[in-house]
Structures are given as structure tokens and as C-alpha cells.
């Protein structure tokens, strides 16, 4: 619907698992973002990539590892997560980094047991 | 510190009445202000933006916002609220990639 897709839509994982979230944008944008949305902090910026280079890393724990292999794809690799990491993870893209409208995917609802 | 503030966690309004969702900013330079809306189980959707020019900007679904530099505000408004406007609204400064804390709008029939 918005040109930004995320898979999976729902994910349940144990604290010792390793999983990955995938985001794909079909809009020809140059910048991509990962956000965490939870009840405690409605919208936290995690990572920003511009032209496949990471330009922002917002003090995110190392158990979250982003990867941007090309301008259309963005991954978030997860390992040894904690229950407090349970949240909605949103991906977004924009034409340029800073100053542009962001287009969001529907999110991945993550539950860590 | 640079920030975007939404002072109200929730706004309640009756259908047909005007609504206002407040946003103030503390950003150096041009803040590039946006409003986004989030419906349940969905990602955020763009409503409107102010980059430069006319201080009154019109957006989707009949919403508008006024950029007020002297009051450092960018309040979202709609003349007549609909029940379907009930959602979570976020103010955003794209220059500094800062989102406000969100305001839940509840429009009662």
C-alpha cells in the first residue's frame, strides 16, 4: 500500500534465538530507517542509512545489528534479545536523508519470551 | 537540546466539532515540520508538512496546520472531526529526525 513492505509481520522468539527482520522499499528512495515503537517510548529512531551508508546509530544495544546491502533492502538482525525488546519495529524510507517525507511499512510485531 | 513536544497524551472531541492537536518545537535552523497519523496495527502515514513558504499548510483528509515561528508551534487542526479520525498523531522534525511523543485523538459519535 505504501511501497514499503516488512516481513515477517509477527515474530515470537526466545532470548537465545537469532532472527532477522526484513524491509524492502519499491519507491526508489535513498534513505532507510529502523524505528522501535513501544508503550514506554512511542517512537525511537534506531538506525538510518543513506545511500547504503549508516549515518545514524542512536545508542542501540549491539544485540541489534542492521544491514543495508543495497538501497532497496534493509535488515535488522536480532540475537540474544531481552523481553523488554518486545515492541513494534517499523521500517521507513525517504528520498533523501533529512528533510524528506518518510514512508513507513506496516511494522513487525516482535515478542521476546 | 533539540526537541519536538506534544503536550497532550490524548485529545477528546465530539464528532462535528473542530479539533486541535498541539506541537511545539525547539530546533535550530529550519525545523522541516511534519505530521503523521497512525491507525491501529499500521505504520505511520504522512498527513502534511511545512518546509518553507506559506505558514498555513493543507494536507490529507481535511487536516491543516499553521507554522508559527514566534510561538515555535505547528498545531494540527481540522474544522469538523470525524469518528474515523480517531488515531495516534505524531509531530516530526525531519531536519533533526525527531518525533514527538504522540497524541491519541478520540472522536466520539
Interface residues (C-beta under 8 A of the other chain):
Chain A: X2 X4 X42 X43 X45 X48 X56 X90 X92 X94 X98 X99 X100 X101 X102 X103 X104 X105 X106 X107
Chain B: X32 X34 X36 X41 X42 X43 X44 X45 X46 X49 X51 X88 X90 X92 X94 X95 X97 X99 X101 X102
